[in-house]
């Protein structure tokens, strides 16, 4: 059997994120204002055709796969890149000593969008907060660091949108937030995992320091209807 994380979006949309799923029995996706990701039961031409019929307008979508896949001609590939998938395999980290973590709610969305636009941790839109469990660190009433959940192919839960304001790098905020989520996920009998661009050596080094190990290099295709 293939590993759940070889097809993380599909497996999330039929399990931990089923409440956010739209589509059919073979093709599922998130609302445009939540996330661009689409999941396929398999990457067949028939399923890409189903997606073509389901999606209206010129919505940009993201397809994550364990291997290179063939994108049918009815789709335009806007970008093709590699991302590294890492899974937590360390001891439960200690509680933070000196950083107050604040629950991020709808009232914080404007600040969250501003921070993610500045730092580009990955796709983040108006309702990405619906994935849940976003925590933030504030300084002088300004959101300066945050992280939350994204895809949840049960029992795995992805830690995502890890970002820190450039003026506050080096203070351990990202590590504090990630460690918090590790503890929460493991307390619920889940397994933390995350993704990083393969060229983001600083982030990968931090994740490995926190107990994550590289599992697989994944392919990330950004597509749009032709």
C-alpha positions in Angstrom: 0.0 0.0 0.0 1.1 3.5 -0.7 1.8 5.8 2.3 -0.9 8.2 3.2 1.5 11.1 2.8 2.2 10.1 -0.9 -1.2 11.6 -1.6 -1.7 14.0 1.3 -4.4 16.3 -0.2 -6.8 13.5 -1.2 -6.3 11.7 2.1 -6.9 14.9 4.0 -10.1 15.7 2.1 -11.5 12.3 2.9 -10.6 12.3 6.5 -9.4 15.1 8.8 -10.5 17.9 6.4 -13.6 16.3 5.0 -15.7 19.2 6.5 -13.9 21.5 4.1 -14.2 19.3 1.0 -16.0 20.0 -2.3 -16.1 17.9 -5.5 -16.9 14.3 -6.4 -16.2 10.8 -5.2 -12.8 10.8 -7.2 -11.8 14.5 -7.1 -12.0 16.8 -4.1 -10.8 20.4 -3.4 -11.0 23.2 -0.9 -12.9 26.4 -1.4 -10.9 29.0 -3.2 -10.8 31.3 -0.2 -9.5 28.5 2.0 -6.7 26.8 -0.1 -5.8 26.1 -3.7 -5.2 22.4 -3.2 -7.0 19.7 -5.1 -6.8 16.0 -4.3 -7.3 13.1 -6.7 -8.1 9.5 -5.8 -5.7 8.8 -8.6 -4.0 11.2 -11.2 -5.9 9.8 -14.2 -6.8 11.8 -17.3 -10.5 11.0 -16.4 -10.1 12.6 -13.0 -8.4 15.7 -14.5 -11.4 15.9 -16.9 -13.8 15.7 -13.9 -11.9 18.6 -12.3 -12.1 20.6 -15.5 -15.9 20.2 -15.4 -16.2 21.0 -11.7 -14.0 24.2 -11.6 -15.5 27.4 -13.0 -13.5 30.4 -14.3 -9.8 30.7 -14.2 -9.1 29.5 -10.7 -5.5 28.6 -10.0 -5.1 25.1 -8.3 -2.2 23.2 -6.7 -1.6 19.5 -7.2 0.8 17.7 -4.8 2.1 14.3 -5.8 4.8 11.9 -4.7 6.1 11.5 -8.3 6.0 13.5 -11.5 2.6 13.2 -13.1 1.2 13.9 -16.6 -0.9 17.0 -16.7 -3.4 16.8 -19.5 -3.4 19.4 -22.3 -6.6 21.0 -21.1 -4.6 22.4 -18.2 -1.8 24.9 -18.3 1.1 24.3 -15.9 2.0 27.7 -14.3 4.7 26.3 -12.1 6.3 23.0 -11.3 8.5 22.7 -8.2 9.9 20.3 -5.6 8.9 20.5 -1.9 10.4 18.5 0.9 8.0 16.6 3.2 9.1 16.1 6.7 7.6 14.0 9.5 8.1 14.5 13.3 10.2 11.8 14.9 11.5 13.2 18.1 10.7 13.5 21.8 7.8 15.7 23.0 9.2 19.2 23.4 9.0 21.2 26.6 6.5 23.9 27.3 7.7 27.4 26.3 9.0 29.6 29.1 8.8 33.2 27.8 6.5 33.6 24.8 2.7 34.1 25.2 0.8 32.4 22.4 -2.5 34.0 21.4 -5.5 32.2 19.7 -5.9 33.8 16.3 -9.5 34.4 15.3 -11.4 36.1 12.6 -10.6 39.5 14.1 -6.9 38.8 13.3 -7.3 37.8 9.7 -6.2 41.2 8.3 -3.0 41.0 10.4 -2.5 37.3 9.3 -2.8 38.2 5.6 -0.4 41.1 6.1 2.2 38.9 7.8 1.9 36.1 5.2 2.1 38.5 2.3 5.3 39.8 3.8 6.9 36.5 4.6 5.4 34.1 1.9 5.2 30.9 3.9 2.9 29.3 1.3 -0.7 29.8 0.1 -2.7 31.8 2.6 -6.0 33.4 1.9 -9.1 34.9 3.7 -10.4 31.7 5.1 -7.2 29.6 5.5 -7.8 30.2 9.2 -10.6 27.6 8.9 -8.0 24.8 9.0 -7.8 25.7 12.7 -5.5 26.0 15.6 -3.7 29.2 14.6 -1.5 30.7 17.3 0.3 34.0 17.2 2.9 36.0 19.0 2.4 39.8 19.3 4.7 42.7 20.1 3.3 46.1 20.8 -0.1 44.8 19.5 1.4 43.8 16.2 1.3 40.1 15.0 4.9 39.2 14.5 4.8 35.4 14.3 2.3 32.7 13.7 1.7 29.0 12.8 -1.3 26.7 12.5 -2.7 23.6 10.9 -3.4 22.8 7.2 -3.9 19.4 5.7 -5.0 16.6 8.0 -4.7 13.1 6.4 -5.6 11.4 9.7 -3.6 10.6 11.8 -1.1 13.1 10.3 -1.6 16.9 10.9 0.4 19.4 8.9 1.9 22.4 10.7 1.8 25.3 8.3 2.0 29.1 7.7 5.0 29.2 10.0 6.3 32.7 9.6 8.0 35.5 11.6 8.2 39.2 10.8 11.7 40.0 9.3 12.4 42.4 12.1 12.0 39.7 14.7 14.1 36.9 13.3 16.4 35.0 15.6 14.2 35.2 18.7 13.0 31.6 18.6 9.4 32.4 17.8 9.0 29.9 15.0 10.5 27.1 17.1 8.2 28.0 20.0 5.1 27.9 17.8 6.1 24.7 16.1 6.9 23.0 19.4 3.5 24.1 20.7 1.7 22.4 17.8 3.8 19.3 18.1 2.7 18.9 21.7 -1.0 19.5 20.8 -1.0 17.1 17.9 0.7 14.4 19.8 -1.6 14.9 22.8 -4.4 14.1 20.3 -2.6 10.9 19.1 -1.7 12.6 15.9 1.6 12.8 14.0 3.0 16.2 13.0 4.3 16.8 9.6 5.1 19.7 7.3 6.5 20.8 4.0 9.2 23.2 2.9 10.6 24.4 -0.4 13.7 22.4 -1.1 15.7 25.6 -1.5 14.7 26.9 2.0 17.8 25.6 3.8 17.2 27.8 6.9 13.7 26.4 7.5 14.7 22.8 6.8 17.6 23.1 9.3 15.2 24.5 11.9 12.6 21.7 11.3 15.3 19.1 11.6 16.6 20.6 14.8 13.0 20.4 16.2 12.8 16.7 15.5 11.4 16.5 12.0 13.0 14.1 9.5 12.9 14.3 5.7 10.5 11.7 4.3 10.2 12.4 0.6 10.7 15.1 -2.0 7.2 15.9 -3.4 6.1 17.5 -6.7 4.0 20.6 -6.6 2.2 21.6 -9.8 0.3 24.9 -10.1 -2.3 24.6 -12.8 -5.1 26.5 -14.5 -7.6 25.8 -17.2 -6.5 26.3 -20.7 
